[in-house]
Amino acid sequence: MKLENVVSETASVVPLVESLAHTRIWDCYQCGKCTAGCPMAAGMDIPPTRLIRLLQLGHAERALEAQAIWQCVSCQTCATRCPKSVDCAGVMDALRQLSAERGVATPEQQRTVLFQKAFLRNIRRNGRLNELELIGEFKFSTFLHGRSLSFLFKDATLAPQLMKRKKFHLVGEKAHDRAVVARIFARCMDNSLL
Amino acid sequence: MNLAYYPGCALHGSSNDYEQSLRACLETLDVHLKEIDDWICCGATAAHSLNQKLSVALPARNLALAEDEGFREMLAPCPMCSMQLLKARKALAEDEALRRSVSEIVELEVRGETQVLNLIQLFETIGLDRLKAAVKAPLGSICAACYYGCLLTRPASVVEFDDCEQPRSMEKILEALGGKTVDWNYRTECCGAGMTMANEQTVLDLSHKILSNAAAHGANCLVVACPMCHVNLDMKQPAIERHYGVRHAMPIYYLSDVVGLALGFKPEALGIDRHFVRKA
């Protein structure tokens, strides 16, 4: 790939992030308060302050492929404490969306990506979340992806305990007008992404 | 008092014990909930992680449904739902073009007039004096670590509730009911939220720190107002104990559990017997 292509492709990510997150990347003056308060920063490959810096410097592709964006728990501490009101949690959301749309999410974090996708497919189908179905679908998709039998059956003992406590319904609730839910999804996103 | 009720998926699923206790309390306090007809999921973390437009549209449809039923106030006891609803409401109020386009997307006019309350705010609206007057069994044996987690107070510009670093609203309710509370460090730290299934280790690590800090400050229980926090701290507590080789044995109550106990309900009437961690 030619250098100018690389520059233009990654440069176009920043305005997209800014418009999705309704925030200005260049407002960040790198004080590090977001990283200081982040409960996940210690285990991140690229902590929040550096993710923002990568965007400022036009290295968006490295931000989109970071483990960190899928390790983020969306606790909103970064955005709340930013002295420049940069919505760092919103930037994380925008990076996740773009990373998933472009299929560049890191392999190590695929489990989280698969979970979020299974969650949305479940809502698109039912209007409301059916937990049993979600767990089944998520476990099945991660099994297809990684062939891990131990993960497939992990937590299996929780199911009867939840049943005993009447916390699981075998037949989940559904919204009546599920057709409108499907139309809302179709108007918001490319359905093939899920 | 009549208000709209948006239960959200958790309260009609594995957190139905939360709904059981809040319904018991509110009926006693003469608050009548009308569940929004044909509400849909708010989209939660999955929507705001994968599609920004969807994460506004899904809650916006619920706001419109509540408005169409004529309600000015709506209870959303799950902080994820209430934050999503408030975030959508704010985005639509600030951008008329967006409001019009989202109204078309969700096939209903979204005016954004309905106020969204979390459970703490509802108890505040009912009034601490009224709560105090209704107490039948003061919470003398309770020394609670009130745990707010993330979304009750954050993002502050969206939820506009309490102090986002040093909240006190739950402590005030507990103290009005005759309970004691502790000062501790992890009241607004994250428990791992929706990572329970996809990234369990995160939940074990973060929730272990919360439980340890609460115990170190002398708490004999945690009080939460979030179904996700309850799942991670209660249902996952045995897994945390196994992973770290410790014994926490820390009961986790919903705010409505402790209010209900003070109002004289038996634990079984509130669903407390369906929690994973029992009182020692």
Interface residues (C-beta under 8 A of the other chain):
Chain A: L20 A21 P39 M40 Q71 V73 S74 C75 Q76 T77 A79 T80 D87 A89 D93 A94 R96 Q97 A100 R111 T112 L114 F115 Q116 K117 F119 L120 I123 G127 R128 L129 N130 E131 I135 F138 K154 D155 L158 Q161 L162 R165 K166 K167 F168 H169 G172 E173 A175 H176 D177 V180 V181 R183 I184 F185 R187 C188 M189 L193
Chain B: C9 A10 H12 G13 S14 S15 N16 D17 D38 W39 I40 C41 G43 A44 T45 A46 A47 H48 S49 L50 N51 Q52 K53 L54 S55 A57 L58 R61 I105 V106 E107 C150 L151 R154 P155 A156 C164 T188 E189 C190 G192 A193 G194 M195 M197 A198 N199 E200 T202 L206 M235 R274 H275 F276
